[in-house]
Amino acid sequence: PPPQLVPSSSPNPTPFRLPEEKRTVTPSSGHVLMSDTVYKIAVSAYGKLALHAAKNSRRPVCGVLLGKENGDGSTSIEDAVPLFHNYPLGPMLELGMMQVEEFAKESKMEIVGCYWANEVVNDTSINKIAKRIGVQISKFFKKACILIVLNEALGTETHSEISGDEKSVIAVKAYRASASEKSDINSSVQVKSNSKAAEMLESIRNRILHGKTESIYDFEDHLANVKLNWLRQEI
């Protein structure tokens, strides 16, 4: 049967398919700006995607983000599921998404976006495959995001607290994953408040700097060795 990506509000399954690539001309003015979109990511979720990208540096890396919408309109990213460390083929992507969807249901979460790291270290653009995945996810979760990993900033993560205000610096940039090329303008990503945030980010940073990333597996690894648990892994 075809893999399914089901919106939580609909009882009828809808096949997950990447939209066909279309060439569009974006007008220089007149587009509608979306209101501020805030994504709050758990340190553990950030750690998974950062370690996934660091393990496979100089390769195109992608994965899926799981979470939910908060009462204040922000989106909470609770988990990251690594998918590929090469450009994904359609059938394999669909197979991976089918399993992620089932895992999300079991975990009582939704697929809220995807992440991507480009193979060229200083390339922070949105790859067309990431865009197409994000657009498809946004059909089911309106505020879906694309997180682009800033490869050059991996290993520089910091967390500080001044006068009760917490500030974390992480190596990702958030974009709204809608069909509009201008939908990223007011998006931002924050680390969720956590009493152990500083300790966890330091651990992630040290693992990246010392190359201790071998314990992070993605769906592509699982295809080569089915014993590797890519869905349920701790950092």
C-alpha positions as CSV (number, residue, x, y, z in Angstrom):
1,P,0.0,0.0,0.0
2,P,1.2,3.6,-0.6
3,P,2.7,5.4,2.4
4,Q,0.4,7.7,4.3
5,L,0.8,11.1,5.9
6,V,-2.5,11.9,7.6
7,P,-3.6,15.2,8.9
8,S,-4.8,14.9,12.5
9,S,-8.1,16.5,11.7
10,S,-9.0,14.1,8.9
11,P,-10.0,10.4,9.4
12,N,-9.2,9.7,5.7
13,P,-5.6,8.8,4.8
14,T,-3.9,10.9,2.1
15,P,-0.8,9.5,0.4
16,F,2.4,11.4,1.0
17,R,3.8,12.5,-2.4
18,L,6.3,15.2,-3.2
19,P,4.7,17.9,-5.2
20,E,6.0,18.3,-8.8
21,E,8.6,21.0,-9.1
22,K,7.2,24.1,-10.7
23,R,8.9,27.2,-12.0
24,T,7.3,30.3,-10.7
25,V,8.0,34.0,-11.0
26,T,7.8,35.8,-7.7
27,P,6.7,39.4,-7.9
28,S,9.1,41.9,-6.4
29,S,6.2,43.3,-4.2
30,G,2.7,42.6,-3.2
31,H,3.2,39.3,-1.4
32,V,1.4,38.8,1.9
33,L,3.7,38.7,5.0
34,M,2.7,36.1,7.6
35,S,2.6,37.0,11.3
36,D,5.6,36.1,13.4
37,T,6.1,32.4,13.6
38,V,8.0,31.0,16.5
39,Y,9.4,27.5,16.7
40,K,10.5,26.2,20.1
41,I,12.8,23.2,19.9
42,A,13.7,20.8,22.6
43,V,17.5,20.5,23.2
44,S,17.3,16.8,22.7
45,A,15.7,17.3,19.3
46,Y,18.3,19.9,18.3
47,G,21.0,17.5,19.4
48,K,19.8,14.7,17.1
49,L,19.7,16.9,14.0
50,A,23.0,18.6,14.8
51,L,24.8,15.3,15.4
52,H,23.2,13.8,12.3
53,A,24.6,16.7,10.2
54,A,28.0,16.6,11.9
55,K,28.3,12.9,11.4
56,N,27.6,13.2,7.7
57,S,29.4,16.5,6.9
58,R,29.8,17.4,3.3
59,R,26.7,15.3,2.5
60,P,23.1,16.4,2.0
61,V,21.4,15.5,5.3
62,C,17.7,15.5,6.0
63,G,15.2,14.5,8.6
64,V,11.7,15.1,10.0
65,L,10.6,17.1,13.0
66,L,7.8,16.0,15.4
67,G,5.9,18.2,17.8
68,K,2.7,20.1,18.2
69,E,1.1,23.6,18.1
70,N,1.1,25.4,21.4
71,G,-1.7,27.4,22.9
72,D,0.2,30.7,22.3
73,G,0.4,30.0,18.5
74,S,4.0,28.9,18.6
75,T,5.1,25.4,17.4
76,S,6.9,23.1,19.8
77,I,9.5,20.7,18.2
78,E,9.9,17.8,20.6
79,D,11.8,15.3,18.5
80,A,13.9,15.0,15.3
81,V,14.0,11.8,13.2
82,P,17.0,11.4,11.0
83,L,16.2,10.1,7.5
84,F,19.0,10.4,4.9
85,H,22.6,11.4,4.4
86,N,22.4,11.3,0.6
87,Y,19.8,12.8,-1.8
88,P,16.7,10.8,-1.1
89,L,14.9,8.9,-3.9
90,G,11.1,9.3,-4.0
91,P,10.1,5.7,-3.1
92,M,12.6,5.5,-0.2
93,L,11.5,8.9,1.1
94,E,7.8,7.8,1.0
95,L,8.7,4.5,2.8
96,G,10.6,6.4,5.5
97,M,7.7,8.9,5.9
98,M,5.2,6.1,6.4
99,Q,7.2,4.8,9.3
100,V,7.7,8.2,10.8
101,E,4.0,8.9,10.6
102,E,3.2,5.7,12.6
103,F,5.9,6.6,15.1
104,A,4.4,10.1,15.5
105,K,0.9,8.7,16.1
106,E,2.3,6.3,18.8
107,S,4.1,9.3,20.4
108,K,0.9,11.5,20.2
109,M,2.8,14.1,18.1
110,E,2.4,15.5,14.6
111,I,4.9,15.9,11.8
112,V,5.6,19.7,12.1
113,G,8.5,20.1,9.6
114,C,11.8,18.9,8.3
115,Y,15.4,19.8,8.6
116,W,18.2,19.9,5.9
117,A,21.9,20.4,5.9
118,N,23.6,21.1,2.5
119,E,26.7,19.3,1.4
120,V,28.6,22.5,0.8
121,V,29.7,23.7,4.2
122,N,28.9,27.4,3.7
123,D,25.6,26.8,1.8
124,T,22.7,28.0,3.8
125,S,20.1,28.0,1.0
126,I,16.9,26.0,1.0
127,N,17.5,23.0,-1.2
128,K,14.7,22.3,-3.6
129,I,14.1,18.8,-2.2
130,A,13.8,20.3,1.3
131,K,11.4,22.9,0.0
132,R,9.2,20.2,-1.7
133,I,9.2,18.1,1.4
134,G,8.3,21.1,3.6
135,V,5.5,22.2,1.2
136,Q,4.0,18.7,1.3
137,I,4.1,18.6,5.1
138,S,2.5,22.1,5.3
139,K,-0.6,20.7,3.6
140,F,-1.2,18.7,6.8
141,F,0.3,21.0,9.4
142,K,-0.2,24.6,8.4
143,K,2.7,26.1,10.4
144,A,5.2,23.5,9.2
145,C,8.8,24.6,9.1
146,I,12.1,23.9,7.4
147,L,15.1,24.1,9.6
148,I,18.3,24.7,7.6
149,V,21.5,23.6,9.5
150,L,24.2,26.2,9.5
151,N,27.1,23.8,9.1
152,E,29.8,26.3,9.9
153,A,28.2,27.0,13.2
154,L,28.0,23.4,14.4
155,G,30.2,23.0,17.5
156,T,29.7,26.6,18.6
157,E,26.4,26.2,20.5
158,T,26.1,28.2,23.7
159,H,23.6,28.8,26.5
160,S,23.5,31.7,28.9
161,E,21.2,33.1,31.6
162,I,21.3,36.8,32.5
163,S,18.9,38.2,35.1
164,G,16.6,35.3,34.5
165,D,16.6,35.6,30.7
166,E,17.8,32.5,29.0
167,K,19.5,32.7,25.6
168,S,20.7,29.8,23.5
169,V,22.7,30.0,20.3
170,I,22.2,27.1,18.0
171,A,23.2,26.2,14.4
172,V,19.9,26.4,12.6
173,K,17.7,28.9,10.8
174,A,13.9,28.5,10.6
175,Y,11.7,29.0,7.5
176,R,8.0,28.6,7.0
177,A,7.4,25.6,4.8
178,S,4.6,27.0,2.7
179,A,4.5,27.3,-1.1
180,S,5.3,31.0,-0.9
181,E,9.0,31.7,-1.3
182,K,8.6,34.8,0.9
183,S,6.9,32.9,3.8
184,D,10.2,32.7,5.8
185,I,10.5,36.4,6.6
186,N,9.2,36.4,10.2
187,S,10.2,32.9,11.4
188,S,12.5,32.2,14.3
189,V,13.6,29.2,16.3
190,Q,14.3,29.2,20.1
191,V,15.5,26.5,22.5
192,K,12.8,25.4,24.9
193,S,13.4,26.4,28.5
194,N,15.2,23.6,30.3
195,S,17.1,23.6,33.6
196,K,19.8,21.4,31.9
197,A,19.9,23.3,28.6
198,A,23.5,24.6,29.3
199,E,24.8,21.2,30.2
200,M,23.1,19.5,27.3
201,L,24.3,22.0,24.7
202,E,27.8,21.8,26.1
203,S,27.6,18.0,25.7
204,I,26.3,18.3,22.1
205,R,29.0,20.8,21.3
206,N,31.8,18.6,22.7
207,R,30.5,15.6,20.8
208,I,30.6,17.5,17.6
209,L,34.0,19.0,18.2
210,H,35.5,15.6,19.1
211,G,33.7,13.6,16.4
212,K,31.6,11.5,18.8
213,T,28.6,11.2,16.5
214,E,28.8,7.6,15.5
215,S,25.8,6.6,17.7
216,I,23.3,8.6,15.6
217,Y,21.6,6.6,12.9
218,D,19.1,7.5,10.2
219,F,16.6,5.6,8.0
220,E,19.3,5.1,5.3
221,D,21.6,3.4,7.9
222,H,18.6,1.2,8.9
223,L,18.1,0.1,5.3
224,A,21.7,-1.2,5.3
225,N,21.4,-2.7,8.8
226,V,17.9,-3.4,10.1
227,K,19.2,-3.8,13.6
228,L,19.9,-0.1,13.9
229,N,17.0,1.7,15.8
230,W,16.7,5.0,13.9
231,L,13.3,6.0,15.3
232,R,13.9,5.6,19.0
233,Q,17.4,6.9,19.9
234,E,18.7,8.9,22.8
235,I,21.6,11.4,22.5
